[in-house]
Amino acid sequence: MNQISFQNVYQTTTGAQVAIGQVASTPDGRQWVYVKCTTSTLAKGSVAVPITQTAVDNVSSSTNALGQIVYITKASAGWTTGQFAGSNVVVDDGTGVGQQAKVLSNTADTLQLAPENALTTALSSTDSDITIYSNFQVQKAAITSKLQNAVGIAQTAFANLDFGWICTKGVGSVLAGEALTPAGTDFVTGDDTTGQVVKGTTAKGPFDEQALGRVLVPNAAADQLTLVWIEI
């Protein structure tokens, strides 16, 4: 695993320094993943979850000079150039269903796939549908839901469109919407404030709630940063 400095993980930038989704550790053993904050800001201690999936109907495909199927096109899609770089795409209906690939980049109407993930079956604009999943383009966890596929927890503030590292394992802080007691309690998304956590529910399992770690030092009141062990 790559190693990064403490300075790296407490800084954000307006341009990518490494590829999003890259994982690394700091000298103290904590683990981190590199993300882009999209659609909202992240406060220190906010739980980050993937942005909404993009469903696209009736797409076609084409090949590169080597005959590899590495282009997926949606006429007049109107995408922002580069917005899906590093995302994953799955053909979820119609001709070619079940194929999956990594997106290298995109134009206003075409996804370019990594050659090693080239499709094996051409797509048809009459019935091929795709979903684009951007796991490392993130936003604050929504309220209420306890299953949100959390990616990590911000240990510094992110402005909208900032790039930076969020913690996935080790000692850190999380914003708690209630007193997390006693020590050892697990915590999950689902507070009434976006990005914040609440106590896990006794007897609930991973199909019901995504446990994000355990409390090390309980907070005294709601809406406070709490010292926790993060395990995502």
ZAMARGU-4260 file (C-alpha; in steps of 0.2 Angstrom, whole numbers, plus 5000, padded with zeros to 4 digits):
<rodrens>
0) 5000/5000/5000 | 5006/5018/4996 | 5011/5028/5011 | 5007/5047/5012 | 5011/5060/5025
5) 5000/5068/5038 | 5001/5084/5029 | 4993/5076/5013 | 4978/5069/5023 | 4974/5086/5031
10) 4975/5096/5014 | 4962/5097/5000 | 4965/5104/4983 | 4955/5110/4968 | 4964/5098/4956
15) 4967/5080/4957 | 4984/5075/4964 | 4982/5057/4961 | 4968/5046/4954 | 4952/5045/4964
20) 4950/5029/4972 | 4969/5027/4976 | 4971/5020/4994 | 4986/5024/5005 | 4991/5023/5023
25) 4999/5036/5035 | 5014/5032/5046 | 5003/5028/5061 | 4994/5014/5051 | 4978/5023/5047
30) 4971/5020/5030 | 4964/5032/5018 | 4955/5033/5001 | 4957/5048/4988 | 4940/5056/4983
35) 4932/5070/4975 | 4919/5080/4985 | 4904/5083/4973 | 4887/5091/4975 | 4890/5097/4993
40) 4903/5102/5006 | 4910/5090/5019 | 4913/5096/5036 | 4927/5088/5047 | 4919/5072/5054
45) 4906/5070/5040 | 4902/5053/5033 | 4905/5052/5014 | 4894/5042/5002 | 4894/5040/4983
50) 4885/5052/4973 | 4869/5046/4965 | 4871/5033/4951 | 4868/5039/4933 | 4856/5028/4923
55) 4857/5030/4904 | 4845/5021/4892 | 4848/5016/4874 | 4867/5017/4871 | 4878/5011/4857
60) 4896/5006/4857 | 4911/5007/4845 | 4929/5001/4844 | 4946/5008/4844 | 4959/5005/4830
65) 4963/4988/4838 | 4945/4982/4837 | 4942/4983/4855 | 4925/4989/4861 | 4930/5004/4872
70) 4917/5017/4868 | 4900/5019/4874 | 4889/5033/4866 | 4873/5041/4871 | 4868/5054/4858
75) 4865/5072/4865 | 4869/5066/4882 | 4876/5083/4888 | 4889/5076/4900 | 4903/5087/4907
80) 4919/5082/4900 | 4929/5071/4912 | 4915/5070/4925 | 4915/5050/4925 | 4933/5048/4925
85) 4937/5033/4937 | 4919/5028/4938 | 4912/5010/4934 | 4899/5006/4921 | 4888/4991/4920
90) 4876/4986/4906 | 4861/4982/4916 | 4848/4978/4903 | 4846/4974/4884 | 4860/4968/4872
95) 4876/4965/4881 | 4868/4964/4899 | 4880/4960/4913 | 4896/4967/4906 | 4906/4979/4917
100) 4920/4991/4914 | 4931/5005/4921 | 4929/5022/4913 | 4945/5031/4909 | 4937/5048/4903
105) 4922/5055/4894 | 4916/5068/4882 | 4899/5076/4881 | 4892/5060/4874 | 4904/5046/4875
110) 4912/5036/4888 | 4930/5029/4885 | 4933/5013/4894 | 4950/5005/4899 | 4956/4993/4886
115) 4959/4979/4898 | 4940/4981/4902 | 4934/4982/4884 | 4917/4975/4881 | 4915/4958/4873
120) 4898/4961/4866 | 4893/4976/4856 | 4879/4987/4863 | 4863/4992/4853 | 4855/5009/4854
125) 4838/5000/4853 | 4839/4992/4870 | 4856/4993/4879 | 4854/5002/4895 | 4869/5006/4907
130) 4872/5013/4925 | 4887/5023/4929 | 4893/5021/4947 | 4905/5034/4954 | 4911/5026/4970
135) 4924/5039/4974 | 4914/5055/4969 | 4906/5058/4986 | 4894/5069/4996 | 4887/5069/5014
140) 4877/5054/5019 | 4859/5057/5018 | 4847/5058/5033 | 4837/5043/5040 | 4845/5029/5029
145) 4857/5017/5038 | 4862/5008/5022 | 4872/5020/5011 | 4888/5011/5006 | 4898/5024/5015
150) 4916/5026/5008 | 4925/5035/5022 | 4925/5049/5035 | 4932/5066/5032 | 4945/5071/5044
155) 4947/5089/5037 | 4934/5100/5028 | 4931/5099/5010 | 4923/5113/4999 | 4913/5108/4984
160) 4923/5100/4970 | 4938/5098/4982 | 4949/5083/4980 | 4957/5075/4996 | 4959/5060/5007
165) 4946/5052/5019 | 4949/5040/5032 | 4943/5022/5030 | 4952/5013/5045 | 4960/5019/5061
170) 4957/5032/5075 | 4948/5048/5069 | 4933/5059/5073 | 4915/5058/5067 | 4901/5070/5069
175) 4888/5062/5080 | 4869/5067/5081 | 4867/5059/5098 | 4878/5054/5113 | 4887/5038/5108
180) 4888/5029/5124 | 4895/5018/5131 | 4912/5016/5124 | 4913/5001/5111 | 4896/5006/5104
185) 4895/5005/5085 | 4889/5019/5074 | 4879/5020/5058 | 4873/5033/5046 | 4855/5039/5048
190) 4855/5055/5059 | 4842/5069/5055 | 4857/5080/5049 | 4867/5075/5034 | 4884/5068/5036
195) 4881/5063/5054 | 4879/5047/5063 | 4869/5038/5077 | 4871/5023/5087 | 4869/5006/5079
200) 4854/4996/5083 | 4855/4981/5094 | 4853/4964/5085 | 4854/4972/5068 | 4866/4965/5055
205) 4875/4971/5040 | 4859/4968/5029 | 4850/4981/5040 | 4864/4993/5044 | 4882/4997/5038
210) 4892/4998/5054 | 4906/5011/5052 | 4916/5008/5067 | 4916/5009/5086 | 4916/5023/5099
215) 4932/5026/5109 | 4928/5041/5119 | 4909/5045/5121 | 4903/5062/5117 | 4894/5072/5130
220) 4880/5079/5119 | 4873/5078/5101 | 4881/5086/5086 | 4898/5085/5093 | 4914/5077/5086
225) 4917/5060/5094 | 4933/5050/5095 | 4931/5033/5086 | 4939/5019/5078 | 4934/5019/5059
230) 4932/5003/5051 | 4924/5004/5033
</rodrens>
